[in-house]
Amino acid sequence: MNQVRAYIYVPRPVERLLFEAGILKPWLIGGTGIFKDHAFAKCDMDEIRWHLTIDTKPVANDETDMVPILQAQKLAYCSTLEVVQLNLEHRFRILCTDPNETGIFSIVVNPEGVKPLVRWKDRED
């Protein structure tokens, strides 16, 4: 998992959340009598990185309301996994990347655009 985290540029414990949600799928299951750790194929990791950024465009200087996913989830009162899943489902009208960052840290969204997609009746504004 350490190598996966480094390769797809996600912070701890996001790689674990992606794995538990079934987004990161090992090609070899660990925790058995034979294999201690899961094994992930590099081509699968490349595909995840591609899917995370497929709908992005470089962020423009006038798009000051755009923030990284890890900040947007806090402002929208939801989880990082929810924002990543919305991204993978192509639910964002505007999705950008910050050219100064890498991986999940480079993806920026408008938290106000996240809120209506994750609103539950018991959540407050």
C-alpha positions in Angstrom: 0.0 0.0 0.0 2.9 2.3 0.6 4.0 1.9 -3.0 0.5 2.4 -4.3 0.2 5.6 -2.2 3.4 6.9 -3.6 2.6 5.9 -7.2 -0.9 7.5 -7.4 0.1 10.4 -5.2 -2.5 10.1 -2.4 -2.0 10.8 1.2 -2.5 8.3 4.0 -5.2 7.0 4.7 -6.8 7.8 1.3 -5.2 4.8 -0.4 -6.8 2.5 2.2 -10.2 4.2 1.7 -9.9 3.7 -2.1 -9.0 0.1 -1.5 -11.9 -0.6 0.9 -14.3 1.1 -1.6 -13.2 -1.2 -4.4 -11.6 1.6 -6.4 -8.1 0.2 -6.0 -8.3 -3.5 -6.9 -5.3 -5.8 -6.3 -4.5 -8.3 -9.0 -3.1 -10.6 -6.3 -4.9 -10.8 -2.9 -2.7 -10.7 0.1 -3.4 -11.9 3.6 -3.4 -15.5 2.7 -1.1 -18.3 3.8 1.0 -17.7 0.7 1.0 -13.9 0.1 1.2 -11.5 3.0 0.6 -8.3 1.0 -1.8 -7.3 -1.8 -0.1 -6.8 -5.2 -1.3 -4.1 -7.6 -0.6 -3.9 -11.3 1.1 -0.7 -12.5 -1.3 -0.5 -15.5 -4.3 -0.5 -13.0 -2.7 2.3 -11.1 -2.1 4.2 -14.3 -5.8 3.8 -15.2 -6.9 5.1 -11.8 -4.6 8.2 -12.2 -6.1 8.7 -15.7 -9.7 8.4 -14.5 -9.1 10.9 -11.7 -7.9 13.5 -14.2 -9.7 12.7 -17.4 -12.3 15.5 -17.2 -9.9 18.2 -15.9 -8.7 21.3 -17.5 -5.9 23.6 -16.1 -7.2 25.9 -13.5 -7.5 29.5 -14.7 -6.2 32.5 -12.7 -9.8 33.8 -12.3 -11.1 30.5 -10.8 -10.3 31.5 -7.3 -13.1 29.5 -5.8 -11.4 26.2 -6.8 -9.8 24.3 -4.0 -8.0 20.9 -3.7 -10.2 17.8 -3.1 -8.8 17.4 0.4 -9.9 20.9 1.3 -13.2 20.7 -0.6 -14.4 17.7 1.4 -14.0 19.7 4.6 -15.8 22.8 3.1 -18.6 20.6 1.7 -19.0 18.6 4.9 -18.3 15.2 3.3 -15.6 12.6 3.0 -12.6 12.5 0.6 -14.0 9.3 -0.7 -17.3 11.0 -1.6 -15.5 13.7 -3.6 -13.3 11.1 -5.4 -16.3 9.0 -6.2 -18.2 12.0 -7.6 -15.1 12.7 -9.7 -14.9 9.1 -11.0 -18.7 9.3 -11.8 -18.1 12.5 -13.9 -20.6 14.4 -11.7 -18.6 17.7 -11.6 -19.6 20.5 -14.0 -16.1 22.0 -13.6 -13.0 20.0 -12.6 -9.6 21.5 -12.9 -6.0 20.6 -12.1 -3.3 22.8 -10.5 -0.2 22.5 -12.7 2.0 23.1 -9.6 0.7 19.9 -7.9 0.7 16.2 -8.6 -1.8 13.4 -8.3 -4.9 13.8 -6.2 -3.3 17.0 -4.8 -3.6 18.6 -8.2 -7.3 18.1 -8.6 -9.3 21.2 -7.7 -13.1 21.6 -7.4 -15.5 24.2 -6.3 -16.8 23.1 -2.9 -20.1 24.9 -3.5 -20.5 22.5 -6.5 -19.8 19.6 -4.3 -22.4 20.4 -1.6 -25.6 19.8 -3.6 -24.1 16.4 -4.8 -23.6 15.2 -1.2 -26.4 16.9 0.7 -28.3 14.7 3.1 -31.3 15.9 5.0 -29.4 15.7 8.3 -26.4 17.8 7.1 -26.3 21.5 7.8 -25.0 24.3 5.5 
